[in-house]
Amino acid sequence: MNRRVALCIAALTASQAAVYVARPITSYRLLGLGAGVREVGFVTAAFALVPLFLAIPLGRSADRRRAPLVTAGCALQVVACALLAFARTPLTLGAASAVLGLGHLGVALGVQEVIARESDDRHHDRDFGLLTAGVSLGQMAGPLIGGLVLDNAGSLVPATRDAMLVAGLIVCGAVVLAALGERGRGGAEPDAASSRGSVRTILRTRGVPAGMFASIAVLSAADVFTAYLPVIGEQRGLAPGAVGVLLALRAGASMASRIGIGRIVRRVGRERLITLSAAAAALSLGAVAFVHSVGALAFLCVAAGLGLGFGQPLSMTLVVQLVPQYARGTALAVRLAGNRVGQVAAPAAAGIVAGSAGARAVFWVLSGLLATSALAIGRAPGSRSPGSSEPSPR
């Protein structure tokens, strides 16, 4: 792995830690300000709303020239954390969450594009696995930090403000790492072939829609789980620190599943592994609605984390290797745009479900979504990408 890839993954890890301080704390801030579960769902959806419309233009830009997306995305997250610290209504919190989501999009797309271009095809599973392991490390550290700040503070509203400012300091470190990683990265001449990488062509490539749907299901499930576990915890009398530990266990299990993922793919096969892991996550999240003890919830969080861990890196490799090389940035952007559709629709739907049937029902919906994605991958024709069961001969 070269220096640029390593530094960009480190920047993503720090940035993700800040995001996962900010996102659960946003739920607590809403509750502290008197909002309900419906507002939690809609503010969570706002995180993905603006990126939904900008993902594909950014991807085309990445295919044509090498813009400093990672650095710009981290800087935007600093601004978002400051806005979240002082927002006091669901509307302003939703707007600040949208800014946070836009910064997150820039970081995610930028790092994925670096790996797609600078890693050999036979190392994609490994490097995308390390990228998503870094994401999981950030997801594990963030809730622990946020829970620690809340547990050692008084009133919920000022405590959430302090936690958001801590998130801003963390992402300042990500800005430095990103700038070091992108330093000396010369602008590339526009690739004339990149104009042929149309969205329609990418979506008509056999196997790509199923891979993208698997990615949407996994990411939406992780997002809604992160937003609604604090709600479940509040209803069941769990302290914010305990909820932070549960979220960290989920993220830690996902991180563990992504280390050495290349060897697992060679033994099991990429599509089969996506299918089995999504089914395991579906069972675990469905069971969360029925258990109350912290021990049982911890076990289910670990099981869900293991199941959710494989879908993101493997769907990245699947999509990248099924499309022409000149269209990889656009394909990754289409995948991210699909993820953002899920991140808008799933929390909004969760807010409606929670408002009418209670927060427990949200976890049943997540279970059904993941089970459907497992079936889609298992039945997708022609979704086998190069190196699906074996390493590339190159």
C-alpha positions as CSV (number, residue, x, y, z in Angstrom):
1,M,0.0,0.0,0.0
2,N,1.4,3.4,-1.0
3,R,1.8,6.4,1.2
4,R,-1.1,8.3,-0.4
5,V,-3.6,5.5,0.1
6,A,-2.5,5.0,3.7
7,L,-2.8,8.7,4.7
8,C,-6.2,9.0,3.0
9,I,-7.5,5.9,4.9
10,A,-6.2,7.5,8.1
11,A,-8.0,10.7,7.3
12,L,-11.2,8.8,6.6
13,T,-10.9,7.0,10.0
14,A,-10.5,10.3,11.9
15,S,-13.3,11.9,9.9
16,Q,-15.6,8.9,10.5
17,A,-14.9,9.0,14.3
18,A,-16.1,12.7,14.3
19,V,-19.2,11.7,12.2
20,Y,-20.1,9.0,14.7
21,V,-19.7,11.3,17.6
22,A,-22.0,13.8,15.9
23,R,-24.7,11.5,14.6
24,P,-25.8,9.7,17.8
25,I,-25.3,12.9,19.7
26,T,-27.7,14.6,17.3
27,S,-30.4,12.1,18.4
28,Y,-29.7,12.9,22.0
29,R,-29.7,16.7,21.3
30,L,-33.1,16.4,19.6
31,L,-34.5,14.5,22.6
32,G,-33.0,17.0,25.0
33,L,-34.7,19.8,23.0
34,G,-38.1,18.1,23.3
35,A,-38.3,16.5,19.8
36,G,-39.7,13.0,19.3
37,V,-38.8,9.9,17.4
38,R,-40.3,11.1,14.2
39,E,-38.0,14.1,14.1
40,V,-35.0,11.9,14.8
41,G,-35.8,10.0,11.6
42,F,-36.2,13.0,9.4
43,V,-33.0,14.7,10.8
44,T,-31.1,11.5,10.2
45,A,-32.4,11.5,6.6
46,A,-31.1,15.1,6.1
47,F,-27.6,13.8,6.4
48,A,-27.9,12.2,3.0
49,L,-30.3,14.6,1.2
50,V,-27.8,17.1,-0.3
51,P,-25.2,14.4,-1.1
52,L,-27.9,12.5,-3.0
53,F,-27.9,15.3,-5.7
54,L,-24.1,15.9,-5.8
55,A,-22.6,12.4,-5.7
56,I,-22.7,11.8,-9.5
57,P,-21.3,15.2,-10.5
58,L,-18.5,14.7,-8.0
59,G,-17.8,11.3,-9.4
60,R,-17.6,12.5,-13.0
61,S,-15.2,15.2,-11.8
62,A,-13.1,12.5,-10.1
63,D,-12.9,10.6,-13.4
64,R,-11.9,13.7,-15.4
65,R,-9.4,15.4,-13.0
66,R,-8.0,14.6,-9.6
67,A,-9.6,17.1,-7.2
68,P,-8.7,17.3,-3.5
69,L,-12.0,15.8,-2.4
70,V,-10.7,14.3,0.8
71,T,-9.3,17.5,2.2
72,A,-12.3,19.6,1.1
73,G,-14.7,17.0,2.6
74,C,-12.9,17.0,6.0
75,A,-12.9,20.8,6.1
76,L,-16.6,20.9,5.4
77,Q,-17.2,18.5,8.3
78,V,-15.4,20.9,10.7
79,V,-18.0,23.6,9.7
80,A,-20.8,21.1,10.2
81,C,-19.8,20.1,13.7
82,A,-19.7,23.8,14.7
83,L,-23.2,24.3,13.3
84,L,-24.5,21.2,15.1
85,A,-23.0,22.4,18.4
86,F,-25.2,25.5,18.4
87,A,-28.3,24.5,16.5
88,R,-31.4,24.3,18.7
89,T,-34.4,23.3,16.4
90,P,-35.0,20.2,14.3
91,L,-34.9,22.4,11.2
92,T,-31.4,23.9,12.0
93,L,-30.1,20.5,13.1
94,G,-31.4,19.0,9.9
95,A,-29.6,21.7,7.9
96,A,-26.3,21.2,9.8
97,S,-26.7,17.4,9.3
98,A,-27.0,17.9,5.6
99,V,-23.7,19.9,5.6
100,L,-22.1,17.1,7.6
101,G,-23.3,14.6,5.0
102,L,-21.9,16.6,2.1
103,G,-18.5,16.6,3.8
104,H,-18.7,12.9,4.4
105,L,-19.6,12.3,0.8
106,G,-16.4,14.2,-0.4
107,V,-14.2,12.2,2.0
108,A,-15.8,8.8,1.1
109,L,-15.7,9.3,-2.7
110,G,-12.2,10.8,-2.6
111,V,-10.7,7.9,-0.7
112,Q,-12.5,5.3,-2.8
113,E,-11.4,7.0,-6.0
114,V,-7.7,7.0,-4.7
115,I,-7.9,3.2,-4.0
116,A,-9.7,2.4,-7.3
117,R,-7.0,4.2,-9.3
118,E,-3.9,3.5,-7.3
119,S,-4.4,-0.1,-6.1
120,D,-3.9,-3.1,-8.4
121,D,-7.2,-5.0,-9.1
122,R,-5.9,-8.0,-7.2
123,H,-5.5,-5.8,-4.1
124,H,-9.0,-4.2,-4.2
125,D,-10.6,-6.5,-1.7
126,R,-7.7,-5.9,0.7
127,D,-7.5,-2.1,0.3
128,F,-11.3,-1.6,0.3
129,G,-11.4,-3.9,3.3
130,L,-8.8,-1.7,5.1
131,L,-10.8,1.4,4.1
132,T,-14.0,0.0,5.6
133,A,-12.1,-1.3,8.6
134,G,-11.0,2.3,9.2
135,V,-14.6,3.4,8.9
136,S,-15.5,0.8,11.5
137,L,-12.7,2.0,13.8
138,G,-14.1,5.5,13.5
139,Q,-17.6,4.2,14.2
140,M,-16.3,2.3,17.2
141,A,-14.4,5.3,18.7
142,G,-17.0,7.9,18.0
143,P,-19.9,6.6,20.1
144,L,-17.4,5.8,23.0
145,I,-16.1,9.4,22.9
146,G,-19.6,10.9,22.7
147,G,-21.0,8.7,25.4
148,L,-18.0,9.6,27.7
149,V,-18.7,13.3,27.2
150,L,-22.4,12.9,28.0
151,D,-21.9,10.7,31.0
152,N,-19.5,13.3,32.6
153,A,-21.7,16.3,31.9
154,G,-24.9,17.7,33.4
155,S,-27.9,18.9,31.4
156,L,-28.3,17.1,28.0
157,V,-28.4,20.2,25.8
158,P,-25.1,21.8,26.9
159,A,-23.5,18.3,27.0
160,T,-24.4,17.6,23.4
161,R,-22.9,21.0,22.4
162,D,-19.6,20.0,24.1
163,A,-19.6,16.7,22.3
164,M,-20.1,18.3,18.9
165,L,-17.2,20.6,19.6
166,V,-15.1,17.6,20.5
167,A,-16.1,16.1,17.1
168,G,-14.9,19.2,15.4
169,L,-11.5,18.9,17.0
170,I,-11.2,15.3,15.9
171,V,-12.0,16.2,12.3
172,C,-9.4,19.0,12.3
173,G,-6.9,16.2,12.6
174,A,-8.4,14.5,9.6
175,V,-7.9,17.7,7.6
176,V,-4.2,17.6,8.3
177,L,-3.9,13.9,7.4
178,A,-5.9,14.5,4.2
179,A,-3.8,17.4,3.2
180,L,-0.6,15.4,3.7
181,G,-2.1,12.5,1.7
182,E,-3.1,14.7,-1.3
183,R,0.0,16.9,-1.3
184,G,1.8,16.6,-4.6
185,R,-1.1,14.9,-6.2
186,G,-1.0,16.6,-9.6
187,G,-4.1,17.3,-11.6
188,A,-4.7,14.7,-14.3
189,E,-5.6,15.5,-17.9
190,P,-9.2,14.9,-18.6
191,D,-9.8,11.4,-19.9
192,A,-11.7,11.6,-23.2
193,A,-13.1,8.1,-22.6
194,S,-14.6,9.1,-19.3
195,S,-17.4,10.9,-21.1
196,R,-18.7,7.4,-22.2
197,G,-19.1,6.2,-18.6
198,S,-22.8,7.1,-18.5
199,V,-25.0,6.4,-15.5
200,R,-27.4,4.4,-17.7
201,T,-24.6,2.2,-19.0
202,I,-23.2,1.6,-15.5
203,L,-26.7,0.6,-14.2
204,R,-27.3,-1.8,-17.1
205,T,-24.0,-3.7,-16.4
206,R,-25.0,-7.2,-15.3
207,G,-24.5,-7.6,-11.6
208,V,-24.0,-3.9,-10.7
209,P,-27.6,-3.2,-9.6
210,A,-27.6,-6.1,-7.2
211,G,-24.3,-5.1,-5.8
212,M,-25.5,-1.5,-5.3
213,F,-28.7,-2.7,-3.6
214,A,-26.7,-4.8,-1.2
215,S,-24.6,-1.7,-0.4
216,I,-27.7,0.4,0.1
217,A,-29.3,-2.2,2.5
218,V,-26.2,-2.6,4.6
219,L,-25.4,1.1,4.9
220,S,-29.1,2.1,5.6
221,A,-29.3,-0.6,8.3
222,A,-26.1,0.6,10.0
223,D,-27.3,4.3,9.9
224,V,-30.8,3.6,11.2
225,F,-29.4,1.3,13.9
226,T,-27.1,4.1,15.0
227,A,-29.9,6.6,15.1
228,Y,-32.5,4.4,16.9
229,L,-30.4,2.4,19.4
230,P,-30.2,5.6,21.5
231,V,-34.0,5.8,21.4
232,I,-34.4,2.1,22.4
233,G,-31.8,2.6,25.1
234,E,-33.6,5.7,26.5
235,Q,-36.9,3.7,26.6
236,R,-35.2,0.8,28.4
237,G,-33.4,2.9,30.9
238,L,-29.9,2.4,29.5
239,A,-27.3,5.2,30.2
240,P,-25.8,7.0,27.1
241,G,-22.4,5.5,28.0
242,A,-23.9,1.9,27.8
243,V,-25.5,2.7,24.4
244,G,-22.1,4.1,23.3
245,V,-20.5,0.8,24.2
246,L,-23.2,-1.2,22.3
247,L,-22.6,0.9,19.2
248,A,-18.9,0.5,19.6
249,L,-19.3,-3.3,19.8
250,R,-21.2,-3.3,16.6
251,A,-18.5,-1.2,14.8
252,G,-15.7,-3.2,16.3
253,A,-17.2,-6.5,15.1
254,S,-17.5,-5.0,11.6
255,M,-13.9,-3.8,11.7
256,A,-12.8,-7.3,12.8
257,S,-14.7,-8.9,9.9
258,R,-12.9,-6.7,7.4
259,I,-9.3,-7.5,8.4
260,G,-8.0,-10.2,6.2
261,I,-11.1,-10.1,4.0
262,G,-9.2,-11.0,0.9
263,R,-8.4,-14.5,2.3
264,I,-12.0,-15.0,3.2
265,V,-13.2,-14.1,-0.3
266,R,-10.8,-16.6,-1.8
267,R,-12.3,-19.4,0.4
268,V,-16.0,-18.5,0.2
269,G,-16.5,-16.4,-2.9
270,R,-17.5,-12.7,-3.0
271,E,-21.2,-13.0,-3.8
272,R,-21.8,-15.9,-1.4
273,L,-20.1,-14.0,1.4
274,I,-22.3,-10.9,0.7
275,T,-25.4,-13.1,0.8
276,L,-24.5,-15.0,4.0
277,S,-23.4,-11.9,5.9
278,A,-26.6,-10.0,5.0
279,A,-28.7,-12.9,6.2
280,A,-26.9,-13.1,9.5
281,A,-27.3,-9.3,10.0
282,A,-31.0,-9.6,9.2
283,L,-31.5,-12.2,11.9
284,S,-29.5,-10.2,14.5
285,L,-31.3,-6.9,14.0
286,G,-34.7,-8.5,14.0
287,A,-33.9,-10.0,17.4
288,V,-32.9,-6.6,18.9
289,A,-36.6,-5.8,19.1
290,F,-37.3,-8.7,21.5
291,V,-34.4,-8.5,24.1
292,H,-33.9,-6.1,27.0
293,S,-30.8,-7.2,28.9
294,V,-27.5,-5.4,28.1
295,G,-25.7,-8.8,27.7
296,A,-28.1,-10.0,25.1
297,L,-28.1,-6.7,23.3
298,A,-24.2,-6.8,23.3
299,F,-24.3,-10.2,21.7
300,L,-26.7,-9.1,19.0
301,C,-24.7,-6.0,18.3
302,V,-21.6,-8.1,17.8
303,A,-23.5,-10.5,15.5
304,A,-25.0,-7.7,13.5
305,G,-21.6,-6.0,13.2
306,L,-20.0,-9.1,11.8
307,G,-22.9,-9.5,9.3
308,L,-22.8,-5.8,8.3
309,G,-19.0,-5.8,8.0
310,F,-18.7,-7.5,4.6
311,G,-21.2,-5.8,2.4
312,Q,-19.6,-2.4,2.0
313,P,-16.0,-3.4,0.9
314,L,-17.2,-6.3,-1.2
315,S,-19.8,-4.3,-3.0
316,M,-17.1,-1.6,-3.8
317,T,-14.9,-4.3,-5.4
318,L,-17.9,-5.8,-7.2
319,V,-18.9,-2.5,-8.8
320,V,-15.3,-1.3,-9.6
321,Q,-14.3,-4.5,-11.3
322,L,-17.5,-4.9,-13.4
323,V,-17.3,-1.5,-15.1
324,P,-14.6,-0.2,-17.5
325,Q,-11.6,1.4,-15.8
326,Y,-12.3,4.9,-17.2
327,A,-15.7,4.9,-15.5
328,R,-14.7,3.7,-12.0
329,G,-15.0,7.1,-10.4
330,T,-18.5,7.6,-11.9
331,A,-19.5,4.1,-10.9
332,L,-18.4,4.6,-7.3
333,A,-20.4,7.9,-7.3
334,V,-23.5,6.1,-8.6
335,R,-23.1,3.6,-5.8
336,L,-22.7,6.4,-3.3
337,A,-25.8,8.1,-4.7
338,G,-27.7,4.9,-4.3
339,N,-26.4,4.7,-0.7
340,R,-27.7,8.3,-0.1
341,V,-31.1,7.4,-1.5
342,G,-31.2,4.6,1.1
343,Q,-29.9,7.0,3.8
344,V,-32.7,9.4,3.0
345,A,-35.5,6.9,2.5
346,A,-34.7,4.5,5.3
347,P,-34.5,6.9,8.2
348,A,-37.6,8.8,6.9
349,A,-39.5,5.5,6.7
350,A,-38.1,4.6,10.1
351,G,-39.4,7.8,11.6
352,I,-42.9,7.1,10.2
353,V,-42.8,3.5,11.4
354,A,-41.5,4.5,14.8
355,G,-44.2,7.2,15.1
356,S,-47.0,4.8,14.5
357,A,-45.7,1.4,15.6
358,G,-42.9,2.2,18.1
359,A,-39.2,2.2,17.8
360,R,-39.0,-1.7,18.1
361,A,-40.7,-2.0,14.7
362,V,-37.8,-0.1,13.0
363,F,-35.6,-3.1,13.7
364,W,-38.1,-5.5,12.0
365,V,-38.0,-3.2,8.9
366,L,-34.2,-3.3,8.9
367,S,-34.2,-7.1,9.1
368,G,-36.6,-7.4,6.1
369,L,-34.4,-5.0,4.0
370,L,-31.3,-7.0,4.7
371,A,-33.0,-10.3,3.9
372,T,-34.2,-8.9,0.6
373,S,-30.7,-7.8,-0.3
374,A,-29.4,-11.3,0.5
375,L,-31.9,-12.8,-1.9
376,A,-31.1,-10.2,-4.6
377,I,-27.3,-11.0,-4.6
378,G,-28.0,-14.7,-4.4
379,R,-30.2,-14.6,-7.5
380,A,-28.4,-11.9,-9.6
381,P,-27.4,-13.2,-13.0
382,G,-23.9,-12.5,-14.2
383,S,-22.8,-10.7,-11.0
384,R,-19.6,-12.6,-10.8
385,S,-16.8,-10.1,-11.1
386,P,-13.2,-10.9,-11.9
387,G,-11.5,-12.5,-9.0
388,S,-14.9,-13.3,-7.4
389,S,-13.7,-16.6,-5.9
390,E,-10.1,-16.5,-6.8
391,P,-7.4,-13.8,-6.9
392,S,-6.7,-12.1,-10.2
393,P,-4.0,-14.0,-12.2
394,R,-2.3,-10.6,-12.8
